[in-house]
């Protein structure tokens, strides 16, 4: 359905916002009498009914036994919520407290973020790990394991870690490995693969071999796709009868199994967004047929130009946007802070 073009009067704006809010809360079509009674409106139910009829003709509502929002009605509601909704301070403190002990690994951040988002929004959470927009060297460790085998641990800016078992031409003592790692850490700090390639050749053969492996790994990571998608809260969506008991709902659930399409949805939705910017997709936005019954609230987090990821939730179109949008925005800001700390080495 095309977006309505007519300008709403102040009364129509108020009535539309109240209908969407009431329908989100109750799940029942909204009648004029209940609207006047529940919100103590200073106009008659006949006046409200006339305005509801106009809003229906304009494409914001549809008729059943009462009125329910269309996709356009939800979009109007969301535009207002985006400007005005805030997450209560008590909820912010609760969420922030849960992240106090998660600085040790990116995986912990992602798992906890997915869990908290699902719990706070009662929807399905979707989180991708921060991807290095430019792969930068941060730290190297070389650890002797057995015989000629060593473990090479590479840490990149943003917290991404690579571990490889290497087999050397001869046994090398740990002291020598530590010396090589120390030298390379001094030379390579904060350099990209291209900058490393431009360095003069190393005279030390072991250093040169390790340097070549570092270059190869960084180039491969720069060409790779975003990493794992962390999800939680599937039980929340299964509790919605509209998903569990309909063909469209089952198509939505199957969409979660198509990780390549899910990854495409997450990356394409926020590709042009600023870090911290929230995007809301309602009814699939004519691009995602399986999501016609759904709304998705997504945000990009991280540090622009260095390392960014996506987080958000997917739920029924009748989702509590006034709570969900500020929750996603707050958690994106929280993760951006964690990524910033990691990049700076704090």
Phi, psi and omega per residue, in radians:
X1 nan 2.278 -3.126
X2 -1.162 2.704 3.137
X3 -1.193 2.376 3.061
X4 -1.064 2.567 -3.068
X5 -1.937 -0.366 -3.057
X6 -1.255 2.586 3.096
X7 -1.372 2.382 3.134
X8 -1.504 2.541 2.986
X9 -1.327 2.899 3.126
X10 -1.051 -0.689 3.120
X11 -1.123 -0.757 3.129
X12 -1.107 -0.682 3.094
X13 -1.046 -0.801 -3.125
X14 -1.095 -0.810 -3.107
X15 -1.135 -0.737 3.128
X16 -1.096 -0.788 3.133
X17 -1.068 -0.725 -3.130
X18 -1.179 -0.674 3.123
X19 -1.114 -0.803 3.136
X20 -1.087 -0.792 -3.139
X21 -1.071 -0.767 -3.134
X22 -1.126 -0.733 -3.127
X23 -1.187 -0.664 3.083
X24 -1.076 -0.726 -3.102
X25 -1.250 -0.700 -2.983
X26 -1.817 -0.510 -3.053
X27 1.325 0.111 -3.115
X28 -1.940 2.500 3.059
X29 -0.945 2.536 -3.000
X30 -1.790 2.245 3.092
X31 -1.774 2.794 -3.094
X32 -1.136 -0.716 -3.112
X33 -1.101 -0.774 -3.133
X34 -1.158 -0.578 3.139
X35 -1.157 -0.797 3.124
X36 -1.096 -0.749 -3.102
X37 -1.201 -0.851 -3.037
X38 -1.192 -0.555 -3.063
X39 -1.975 0.145 3.054
X40 0.888 0.866 3.135
X41 -1.224 2.550 -3.103
X42 -1.625 0.506 3.036
X43 -2.262 2.854 -3.091
X44 -1.356 2.805 3.101
X45 -1.126 -0.509 3.111
X46 -1.146 -0.698 3.103
X47 -1.133 -0.767 3.117
X48 -1.083 -0.703 -3.126
X49 -1.097 -0.699 3.109
X50 -1.123 -0.721 3.115
X51 -1.160 -0.653 3.106
X52 -1.117 -0.656 3.104
X53 -1.125 -0.727 3.102
X54 -1.108 -0.768 3.128
X55 -1.100 -0.574 3.088
X56 -1.191 -0.764 3.116
X57 -1.105 -0.526 -3.139
X58 -1.424 -0.155 3.066
X59 1.691 0.112 -3.119
X60 -1.530 -0.412 -3.114
X61 -2.269 2.786 2.953
X62 -2.228 2.759 -3.038
X63 -1.754 2.306 2.884
X64 -2.220 -2.138 2.997
X65 -1.390 -0.233 3.010
X66 -2.536 -2.539 3.114
X67 -2.070 2.463 3.046
X68 -2.293 2.708 -3.086
X69 -1.243 2.558 2.909
X70 -1.538 3.112 3.052
X71 -0.992 -0.686 3.129
X72 -1.135 -0.652 3.093
X73 -1.103 -0.754 3.086
X74 -1.105 -0.714 -3.113
X75 -1.107 -0.686 3.090
X76 -1.089 -0.794 3.135
X77 -1.033 -0.786 -3.103
X78 -1.113 -0.670 3.133
X79 -1.053 -0.645 3.102
X80 -1.253 -0.731 -3.115
X81 -1.115 -0.671 -3.115
X82 -1.006 -0.561 -3.094
X83 -1.478 -0.526 -2.900
X84 -1.995 -0.350 -3.000
X85 -1.365 2.358 3.070
X86 -2.249 2.609 3.102
X87 -1.512 2.241 -3.124
X88 -0.945 2.533 -3.113
X89 -1.015 -0.645 -3.135
X90 -1.103 -0.677 3.121
X91 -1.210 -0.703 3.089
X92 -1.017 -0.779 -3.135
X93 -1.124 -0.697 3.129
X94 -1.068 -0.814 -3.133
X95 -1.142 -0.830 -3.110
X96 -1.032 -0.701 -3.123
X97 -1.077 -0.584 -3.114
X98 -1.205 -0.332 -3.098
X99 -1.689 -0.021 -3.050
X100 -1.008 -0.662 -3.042
X101 -1.855 0.503 -3.079
X102 -1.977 0.348 -3.077
X103 -1.342 -0.136 -2.972
X104 -1.359 -0.463 -3.133
X105 -2.713 2.598 3.108
X106 -1.081 -0.673 3.135
X107 -1.015 -0.670 3.100
X108 -1.136 -0.728 3.100
X109 -1.013 -0.832 -3.042
X110 -1.141 -0.797 -3.136
X111 -1.082 -0.788 -3.139
X112 -1.177 -0.724 3.115
X113 -1.026 -0.799 3.123
X114 -1.065 -0.742 -3.125
X115 -1.151 -0.819 -3.111
X116 -1.149 -0.766 3.127
X117 -1.045 -0.793 -3.138
X118 -1.085 -0.739 -3.121
X119 -1.176 -0.772 -3.061
X120 -1.244 -0.552 -3.060
X121 -1.840 -0.206 -3.082
X122 0.966 0.713 3.093
X123 -2.339 -3.026 3.078
X124 -1.572 2.181 3.141
X125 -1.599 2.582 3.136
X126 -2.359 2.162 -3.104
X127 -2.432 2.334 3.007
X128 -1.949 2.549 3.113
X129 -1.165 2.654 3.115
X130 -1.089 2.232 3.141
X131 -1.787 2.322 3.133
X132 -1.222 1.954 3.086
X133 -1.155 -0.528 2.963
X134 -2.349 2.088 -3.082
X135 -1.290 2.073 -3.125
X136 -2.117 2.382 3.121
X137 -1.204 2.445 3.068
X138 -2.171 -0.829 -3.040
X139 -2.785 2.585 3.116
X140 -2.256 2.412 2.970
X141 -2.260 2.394 3.063
X142 -2.093 2.109 -3.014
X143 -2.169 2.143 3.084
X144 -1.196 2.317 -3.122
X145 -2.006 -1.168 -3.105
X146 -2.650 2.175 3.114
X147 1.030 -2.178 -3.110
X148 -1.528 -0.008 -3.098
X149 -1.514 2.436 3.057
X150 -2.339 2.753 3.046
X151 -1.784 2.163 3.054
X152 -1.805 2.068 3.118
X153 -1.923 2.072 3.127
X154 -1.935 2.263 3.063
X155 -2.004 2.280 -3.125
X156 -1.888 2.768 3.080
X157 -1.005 2.331 -3.069
X158 1.802 -0.214 3.053
X159 1.761 -0.085 3.120
X160 -1.153 2.438 -3.062
X161 -2.235 2.421 3.057
X162 -2.146 2.366 3.087
X163 -2.226 2.289 3.141
X164 -2.393 2.453 2.987
X165 -1.595 2.160 -3.138
X166 -1.985 2.575 3.049
X167 -1.971 2.000 -3.099
X168 -1.481 2.908 -3.134
X169 -1.214 -0.461 3.129
X170 -2.611 2.900 3.117
X171 -1.197 2.297 3.126
X172 -2.144 2.200 -3.120
X173 -1.147 2.731 -3.107
X174 -1.049 -0.630 -3.136
X175 -1.036 -0.696 3.130
X176 -1.216 -0.715 3.113
X177 -1.079 -0.756 3.139
X178 -1.105 -0.651 3.121
X179 -1.120 -0.772 3.135
X180 -1.112 -0.775 3.136
X181 -1.058 -0.727 -3.136
X182 -1.100 -0.749 3.134
X183 -1.102 -0.786 -3.125
X184 -1.203 -0.637 3.099
X185 -1.052 -0.660 3.114
X186 -1.187 -0.716 -3.039
X187 -1.374 -0.538 -2.925
X188 -1.829 -0.052 -3.025
X189 -0.921 2.170 3.071
X190 1.158 0.293 3.108
X191 -1.589 2.607 3.026
X192 -1.534 2.976 3.130
X193 -1.055 -0.682 -3.128
X194 -1.139 -0.677 3.121
X195 -1.206 -0.622 3.108
X196 -1.170 -0.692 3.133
X197 -1.068 -0.509 -3.091
X198 -1.452 -0.103 -3.136
X199 -1.217 2.642 3.055
X200 -1.089 2.605 3.125
X201 -1.028 2.533 3.094
X202 -1.407 2.467 3.114
X203 -1.379 -0.453 3.109
X204 -1.386 2.106 -3.047
X205 -1.124 -0.676 3.124
X206 -1.141 -0.769 3.084
X207 -1.025 -0.750 -3.109
X208 -1.120 -0.722 3.124
X209 -1.118 -0.790 3.139
X210 -1.131 -0.697 3.132
X211 -1.052 -0.712 3.120
X212 -1.097 -0.724 3.113
X213 -1.149 -0.655 3.093
X214 -1.102 -0.788 3.121
X215 -1.026 -0.813 -3.112
X216 -1.065 -0.755 -3.124
X217 -1.164 -0.716 -3.140
X218 -1.166 -0.695 3.111
X219 -1.142 -0.709 3.126
X220 -1.117 -0.699 -3.137
X221 -1.202 -0.604 3.116
X222 -1.167 -0.475 -3.134
X223 -1.601 -0.215 -3.036
X224 -1.337 2.885 3.109
X225 -1.464 3.013 3.074
X226 -1.067 2.744 -3.022
X227 -1.432 -2.676 -3.040
X228 -1.084 2.565 3.009
X229 -1.705 2.151 3.100
X230 -1.649 2.274 -3.089
X231 -2.282 2.666 3.056
X232 -2.733 2.811 3.023
X233 1.496 0.337 3.124
X234 -1.018 -0.542 3.117
X235 -1.083 -0.500 -3.141
X236 -1.112 -0.754 -3.110
X237 -1.336 -0.544 3.098
X238 -1.183 -0.399 3.112
X239 -1.263 -0.288 3.096
X240 -1.411 2.032 -3.097
X241 -1.076 -0.505 3.140
X242 -1.126 -0.430 3.106
X243 -1.543 -0.797 -3.034
X244 -1.266 -0.477 -2.970
X245 -1.971 0.327 -3.135
X246 -2.386 2.720 3.102
X247 -1.101 -0.715 3.133
X248 -1.104 -0.678 3.101
X249 -1.106 -0.723 3.134
X250 -1.163 -0.621 3.071
X251 -1.117 -0.667 3.093
X252 -1.085 -0.769 -3.119
X253 -1.145 -0.630 3.108
X254 -1.171 -0.495 3.138
X255 -1.031 -0.560 -3.137
X256 -1.166 -0.385 -3.138
X257 -1.460 -0.258 -3.135
X258 -1.625 1.412 -2.990
X259 -1.069 -0.557 -3.130
X260 -1.178 -0.691 3.118
X261 -1.251 -0.644 3.103
X262 -1.116 -0.739 3.098
X263 -1.101 -0.708 3.122
X264 -1.107 -0.720 3.104
X265 -1.044 -0.835 -3.089
X266 -1.123 -0.781 -3.058
X267 -1.311 -0.717 -3.074
X268 -1.248 -0.509 -3.106
X269 -1.195 -0.673 -3.037
X270 -1.885 0.152 -3.005
X271 -1.008 -0.636 -3.115
X272 -1.785 0.151 -3.101
X273 -1.428 2.640 2.981
X274 -1.336 2.688 3.052
X275 -1.024 2.279 -3.105
X276 1.552 -0.209 3.122
X277 -1.304 2.377 -3.105
X278 -1.751 2.334 3.057
X279 -2.036 2.408 3.117
X280 -2.139 2.137 3.073
X281 -1.867 2.195 -3.099
X282 -2.065 2.165 3.100
X283 1.182 0.430 3.111
X284 1.408 -0.146 3.092
X285 0.902 0.633 3.111
X286 1.110 0.171 -3.129
X287 -1.993 -0.433 -3.036
X288 -2.201 1.593 -3.035
X289 -1.004 -0.642 -3.086
X290 -1.205 -0.209 -3.032
X291 -1.917 0.435 -3.086
X292 -1.119 -0.431 3.137
X293 -1.665 0.086 -2.928
X294 -2.046 2.847 2.886
X295 -2.206 2.566 3.130
X296 -2.248 2.281 3.082
X297 -2.027 2.054 -3.048
X298 -2.246 2.678 3.048
X299 -2.535 2.586 3.015
X300 -1.589 2.450 3.085
X301 -2.283 2.924 3.093
X302 2.061 -2.621 3.137
X303 -2.166 2.045 -3.074
X304 -0.992 2.346 3.116
X305 1.441 -0.121 -3.125
X306 -2.141 -1.177 -3.124
X307 -2.577 2.145 -3.131
X308 -2.390 2.698 3.062
X309 -2.475 -3.096 -3.116
X310 -2.224 2.479 3.001
X311 -2.449 2.711 3.111
X312 3.003 -2.967 -3.120
X313 -2.405 2.675 3.052
X314 -2.173 2.282 3.135
X315 -2.708 -3.019 3.121
X316 -1.121 2.725 3.123
X317 -1.014 -0.531 3.107
X318 -1.491 1.040 -3.129
X319 -1.744 2.714 3.135
X320 -1.348 1.418 -3.041
X321 -1.028 -0.627 -3.084
X322 -1.114 -0.391 3.068
X323 -1.702 -0.717 -3.025
X324 -1.181 -0.805 -3.073
X325 -1.070 -0.881 3.123
X326 -1.190 -0.454 3.077
X327 -1.165 -0.799 3.114
X328 -1.114 -0.749 -3.138
X329 -1.097 -0.772 -3.115
X330 -1.136 -0.736 -3.115
X331 -1.231 -0.543 3.045
X332 -1.126 -0.738 3.098
X333 -1.113 -0.695 -3.131
X334 -1.101 -0.820 3.137
X335 -1.184 -0.586 3.089
X336 -1.061 -0.684 3.094
X337 -1.117 -0.704 3.123
X338 -1.144 -0.712 3.116
X339 -1.139 -0.720 3.117
X340 -1.045 -0.782 3.116
X341 -1.072 -0.718 -3.114
X342 -1.161 -0.704 3.139
X343 -1.158 -0.578 -3.106
X344 -1.491 -0.128 3.103
X345 1.420 0.241 -3.133
X346 -1.304 nan nan
